[in-house]
Amino acid sequence: MDFTFSEEQKMLRASLRRFLDDRYPFKLRYAASRSLHGLPDGIWSDLANELGILGVGLSERHGGFGGGPVEHMIIMEELGRALVLEPYVETIVIGAELLARSGGPKAASLLEAVLSGQCLLAYAWAETGMGADVSAIATTAERDAKGWRLSGGKTVVTGAPWASHLFVTARTSGSVGDKGGISLFLVDKSHGGISFKDYPTIDGRRASDIEFVDVALPFDALLGREGDALALLEEIADRAVAALCAEAIGIMEHLLDATMTYTKERKQFGKALATFQVLQHRMADMLIETELATSAVYLSTLELDAHPIARARAASGAKVMIGAAGRFVGHNAIQLHGGMGMTDDLAIGHYFKRLITIAAEFGDDDHHSARHNALAKC
């Protein structure tokens, strides 16, 4: 496989890194995460209009610039380096992709608003006790004379407090665990019958637990064919996993760079910490873990348009690698920073919290290890 980036991709990385270096210092992120809104003012709009990156990964016929998974990967690596709060995965990797695939004037209008930075989206799929099994959906949607009636609950819907619309998975037929009968709906948050419990997450972002009580939806709220959404949802989950793993790579690279800089400056017994061989070995191991995880993430990104089994195996393999490498790099970064690494004022701990959250999103290590092993037999 070819891991060489094109000149356009290199320019994308360089321009986004410059923007984030100039406009997204950690103190801005720290203050925003503790503000009422939870996001820095104007950054999302500038990403859309000043840089134009929100449409980079979409085809030209959908208003994008003709990129794809590799462009998403590059963007997510840079967002990870800066520990960006903005919900790129939820709004662009998941939301914009679903809108582009669903088609129709309603989806096209909302997609245009998304790419121009006017609104954010959220993906409401997880439910209490279901784990990462997309087929274990208990939320229901029943057809009536006027449309659909949606009832049930979703938990830890990342980015929902900021979103204007939700993508909601629901069962339109069958029983919990059945592979068929699962549908996807686009829901405006202003609909009556929806209640939200918003809260900050451990990584400084925002999420919601959501209850739908007999929510009336129009017929065109259904995206795609009724009861036939499982394959799409599994693919979208793999695309989200690949993007999150790319974000984790950016985070680990930052932790490694910050640790190397600190150990060159911090002195013990009259010598810089970086001169001690045992610490050099520790940082070399951090580099090796980061490089191994990077290879797995590149593979998962390049396999996103492959056969579903190959795609799923690569995504789960990358998720397992990221989980293990993230813990190793994060633990060592904190330890090598000494007591400072444990403080809330230093960025190191915040980066590590994001790594821990990524490891749990869309299935933890155990889930993806079991999935990878099962797919290896196919």
N, C-alpha and C positions, 0 to 999 in steps of 0.2 A: 504493500500500500504506500501511496505517496503522501508524506507528511510535510511537504514543502508548501509554504504559504505563497499565494500570489502577491504581486505588488499592491493590488487593491486591498487585499486582506491585511497586509503589513501597514498600509496607510490607515485603515480602519482602526487597528490596534493603537497606532501611534497617536492619532487624533483624539481617540477616546481617553487614552492615558493622560495626555496633556490637559484635556478638559477636567478630568477628575483630580489631577494634581493641583490644578489652579482653583477649582471651584468646590471641591468636596473634601476639605481637611477633616481630620477625625473630630476636632472640636465642634464642627458644624453637625456632624452625624450624631455626636454625643448629645448635644443640646436638642436636636430634632427628635431623637428617640424618647426624650423625656418631656416633650411638649404635648399640648392637648391634641394637636392634629397627628403628630408622629412622623411627619415628613418635612424635609427642608422646603421652603417656599421656592417655586420656580424651576427647580432642577428638572422635573419630569418634562415640563414644557420646553425647556432648553434642549434636553436630549432629543425631543421630537423635532423642534424647529431650527435650532442652531446647528446641531450635529446631524439631524436626520437619521438617527440610527434605529428608530422604532420600526421602520419599514425595510431595513437592510436584509432581513432574513426571509422576506416574502417575495413571491413572484411579481413581475411587473403588471400582470393582468389583474392583480388584486391591490394595486397601488403601491407595491414595494419596489425594491431595487434589484430583484433577481437573485438574491443570495439564498442561503439555506442553513443547514445544521452547523457547518463550519463557521459561518459568520455569527450564529448564535453562540457558539463555543467561545469565540474570540471575545465577544462582548461580555459574556458571563465571567470569563477569567479576569477581565479588567474591572468589572463591577465587584468581584470578590476581593481583588487587591485593595480597593477603596472601601470595602465593607458597606456598600451602598444599600440603603433601606428600600428603595423604590422596587415595586413588585414586577420586575421584568418578566420573570418566568410565568407568573399568573396571568399577566395582561397580554404579553406578546407571544411567548413560546406556546402557551396553552390557548389563551383567549383568541388572539388574532388568527391562529391556525384553525381553530374551530369555526370561526366566522367565515374565513376564506373557503373552507370546505363546504359549509352549509349552503352558501349562495343565497340568492333572493335579495330583494330591495331592502328589507329590514336589516339583514346581516351586513349588506354592503354599506348602508348608511352608518351603522354603528362602527364598522371597521374603519371607515374614513375618520370618524371622531377619535377612535383609538390611536390611529397612526399620527394624527395631528396633536396628540397629547391632551385632548379635551376630557378624556375619561379613562378610568381604570376598571379592570375586570377581576373577578375572583372565581375559583373553581371549587364548588361545594360537592365533594364526593365522599369524604370520609364520614363514618358513623361510629358511634360508641360500640366498642367490642368487635368491630368487623376486621381489624387489622388492615392489611394491604390487599385483601382479596376483593377485587372490584365487583365480583358477582354476588358478594354477601350484602346486597343492598336491601334495606327494609323500607325505605321511603317509597311511597306509592303515588302514582298519578292515574286518575280514573277519568275516562272520557265521559262528557255529558253533552247536552244539546248545544251548549254555548262554547265548549272548548274542553279544558282539563281542570281537574281538581287535585291539587298537590298537597300531600300531608306527610309529615315525618320530621326528622331532625338530622342536622349535619353538625359535625364537631371540628374544631380547629381549622376553620376556613381562613387560610392565610390571606391577608390583604382585603378581606371583606369590609372592614370599617371604612376603607378608602374607595371601594368600588361603587359604580353606578348600576352594574348588572352582574348577575351571577349565572354561571353554568351549573345546573343542578342535575345530578343523576337520580333517576327514579325508576321503580319497577312498574311497568304497565301491564304485566301479566306474569304468571308463574309464581314460584316461591323463592324465598331467600336461598341463595346458593345455585339457583338455576342459571345456566349460561345464556339462555334466551330470555326475552321479556324485559330487557334493560333498555331504557331510553334516556335521551339527553334533552334538557329544556333550557331555554334562555329566559331568565326571569329578571324583570325590572325590580329593583329593591323597593320601589315606592308602592308595590302592590299591597293591598290590605291582607291581614292574616299572617304576616311575617314578623317574627320577633327576633331581636339580636341581643346577644350578650357579648359585648366587645371587651377585649383585654389585651395588655401587652404580653408578648412572648419573651422567653428567656434571652433570645438573641436581639432584643430591642425593637422587634417589629410589632405588628398588630394582627390579631385574628379575632374570629367570632364563632360562638356556638349559635346555631340558627334553628328556629322552629317554624315549620310551615303548618298552619292549621286551616285546612280546606281552602287553600289559596286558589282563586279563580284565574286561570290563564287562557289566553286565546288559542285557537287551533295552531296558529303559526309559531307558537312558543316552542313547539316540538322541532328539534333539529335532526335531520336525517329521517330514516324510516323507523316507525314505531317498533320497539322491541328488538332492534338490531344494532345496538350501539356498543356492545361489549368489545368487539375487535378494535373499534376506533378508540375507546377509552383505554385499552391496554397499550395501544400505540402511543397515545398522548402521554400516558404515564411514563413510558420509556423515553420519550423525548424530554419530558420534564426531568427525569433522572439524569440523563446525559447533560442537560444544562446545569443542574445543580452540582453535578460532579465537576464540571468545568469551573463553576464558581469556587468550589472547594480547592481546586488547584491554585487559583489566584490567591486565595487566603493562605494556603501553605507556603507559597512563594514569598508572600509578604512576611509571614512569621519567620521564615528562614533568613530573609534579608535583614529583618529587624534584630534577630538574635546575633547574626554575624557582626552587625554594626555595634551592638551593645557590648559584645565580648571584646571587641577591639578597643573600646573606650574605657571600659570598667577595669580597674586594676586591683590586684590582690597580691600581697607580698612584694609590691613594687613592680609587678609585671602585668601586662594586659592579659585578661582571661583567655583571649584567643591564642596565646602562646603556649598554653598548657595542652599537652598532647591528648590527654583523655577527653578534653572538651572539643578538640579538633575532630577526634573520632566520632564524638556524639553528633556534631554538626554534619559530618560526612554522612552519617547514617540518616539524618534528617533529609539531606539532599537526595540520597538514594531512594528513600521511601517516596519522596515527592516525584522523582523521575519515573519510578515504576507506576505510580498512580496516574501520572500524565499519559503514559503510553496506553493504559487501559481506557482512559477517557477519550483519547484520540480514536481508538478502535471503536468504542461505543458510538461516537459521533459519526464516523464513516459508515457504520452499519445501520444507521437509522432508516435508510431507504432499502435495506436488504430484505430477505425473506423474514417473516415474523419470528421464526425460531432463532435465526442468527441475530436478529435485532435484539430480542429479549435476552439471549445469553450474554451478549456483549454489554447490555445495560446493567444486568444484574452483576456481572463480573466487575464492572467499573464501580458499582455501588459498594460492593464488598471491599474492594481495594481502597476506596476513598475512606470508608469507615475506619479501617485499621490504620492507614497512613495518617489520617487526620488526627486520630488520638495520639499516635506516636509523636508526630511533629508538634502538636499542641502541648502535650505534656512536657516535652523537652524544652520548648520555647519558654514556657512558664518557669520551669526549674532553672534554666540557665539565666533567667532574669532575676533569680533570687526572690527576696521578699517583695520587690517591686512588681514582679509578675503576678502577684496575688491581689494587687490593688485595683480598684475600679477606675482610677484616673488614668491608668496606663492602657493603651489600646490592645495589648496582647490578650488579656482575658476576654475582651469582647469578640475578638477574632475567633478565639477558641470556642466560645459559646455558639457562634454561628456554625462552626464545624460540627459541633455536637447536634445541633438542630438539623443540619443537612443530613447527617447520618440516620436520622429517624424519619425524615420526610419520604413519602411514597414507599415505605417499607424499610425496616432496619436490616442490619447485617444478617441476622438469622433468616429472615424471610427471603432475602436475595440469594443467600448461600443455598438454601433449600431449592429455590426456583432454578438456579443455575445448574445444580446437580440433576434435577428432574429433567431439564431441557437437554442435558448432555446425553440422555438416553433416547431422545427422539430421533 
